[in-house]
Amino acid sequence: MEVQPKQATSKGSADWFTGDVYIDVIACAEEPSCFNVGAVHFTPGARTAWHSHHGGQTLYVTEGSGLVQSRGRQIVSISAGDVIRTPDGEEHWHGAAPDHFMTHLSMTDGYPTWGAQVTDDEYHNHRH
């Protein structure tokens, strides 16, 4: 058994996020595993870029309100207690609602492939 001290919170890369996003690493993959867990904190309106995960991704919303969308589908509102499962290779994005903070646990079985930033028009499309 190993007790690991909490790592410092890091700011999410502008290459992968729009707005202010902060990440707390909970579990980092060690070979041969690819399993990662992180608490991701989004300020109002902040969001990921379009991306997919080899092996898929599960999100568990711990607080606040947010939005998720898979490519070609409707934007869906999410809130504390919701579990979102995205299958292997499905392009999607997720983030905070325009007027709320949102934190989720991100659990991945593989590594992400990052795409383009989600535009303001794409993000605000949920209001139409």
C-alpha positions in Angstrom: 0.0 0.0 0.0 1.1 3.5 -0.8 -0.4 6.7 0.5 0.2 9.5 -2.0 0.0 13.2 -1.0 -2.4 15.4 -2.9 -0.8 16.9 -6.0 -1.1 20.6 -6.6 -4.1 21.8 -8.5 -3.2 22.7 -12.1 -4.8 25.1 -14.6 -6.3 23.4 -17.7 -4.4 24.0 -20.9 -5.8 26.7 -23.3 -5.2 24.1 -26.0 -7.8 21.8 -24.5 -10.2 24.2 -22.7 -12.1 27.5 -23.2 -12.3 29.6 -20.0 -10.9 28.9 -16.6 -10.6 25.2 -15.8 -8.7 23.6 -12.9 -7.7 20.0 -12.5 -7.0 17.9 -9.4 -5.3 14.6 -10.3 -6.8 11.7 -8.2 -5.3 8.6 -9.9 -2.7 8.7 -12.6 -2.2 5.7 -14.9 0.7 3.4 -14.2 1.8 0.8 -16.8 0.2 -1.4 -17.9 -3.0 0.4 -16.9 -4.4 3.5 -18.7 -6.9 4.3 -16.0 -7.0 8.0 -14.9 -9.2 9.9 -12.5 -9.4 13.6 -12.1 -11.6 16.2 -10.5 -12.2 18.9 -13.1 -13.5 22.3 -11.9 -15.1 24.6 -14.6 -15.9 28.2 -14.0 -19.2 29.5 -15.6 -19.1 29.1 -19.4 -15.8 27.1 -19.3 -15.7 24.0 -21.4 -13.5 21.4 -23.1 -12.6 21.3 -26.7 -14.1 18.6 -28.9 -12.3 15.4 -28.0 -12.7 11.6 -27.8 -11.2 9.0 -25.5 -9.6 5.7 -26.4 -11.5 3.3 -24.1 -14.2 5.9 -23.4 -14.9 8.2 -20.6 -17.2 8.3 -17.6 -18.1 11.6 -15.8 -19.6 11.9 -12.4 -20.9 15.4 -11.7 -20.2 16.3 -8.0 -21.5 19.9 -7.9 -23.0 22.6 -10.0 -24.6 22.5 -13.4 -23.2 21.9 -16.8 -23.6 20.9 -20.4 -22.5 17.9 -22.5 -22.8 17.2 -26.2 -21.7 14.4 -28.5 -21.0 15.3 -32.1 -24.3 15.5 -34.2 -26.5 15.3 -31.1 -28.4 17.8 -28.9 -26.7 19.5 -26.0 -27.8 18.0 -22.7 -28.0 19.7 -19.3 -26.3 17.9 -16.4 -26.2 18.5 -12.6 -24.8 17.0 -9.4 -25.3 13.3 -9.2 -25.5 12.7 -13.0 -23.3 10.0 -14.6 -22.4 10.4 -18.2 -20.8 7.6 -20.2 -19.2 8.3 -23.5 -18.1 5.3 -25.5 -14.7 4.7 -27.1 -13.9 7.1 -29.9 -17.1 9.2 -29.6 -16.3 12.9 -30.2 -17.9 15.2 -27.5 -17.4 18.1 -25.2 -18.5 19.1 -21.6 -18.3 22.1 -19.4 -20.1 24.4 -17.0 -23.4 26.1 -17.7 -23.2 29.8 -18.6 -24.2 30.9 -15.1 -23.0 28.1 -12.8 -19.8 26.5 -11.7 -19.5 22.7 -12.3 -17.2 20.0 -11.1 -17.0 16.5 -12.3 -14.9 13.4 -11.8 -13.4 12.3 -15.1 -12.6 8.6 -15.3 -10.9 7.4 -18.5 -9.6 4.1 -19.7 -7.3 5.5 -22.3 -5.9 8.7 -23.6 -7.8 11.6 -25.3 -7.6 12.8 -28.8 -8.1 16.6 -28.9 -9.9 18.5 -31.6 -11.1 22.0 -32.3 -12.3 24.4 -29.6 -16.1 24.5 -29.1 -17.1 27.8 -30.5 -19.4 30.3 -28.7 -22.1 29.6 -31.3 -21.9 25.8 -30.7 -21.9 26.3 -26.9 -24.8 28.7 -26.8 -26.8 26.5 -29.3 -28.6 24.9 -26.3 -30.7 28.0 -25.9 -32.3 27.7 -29.3 
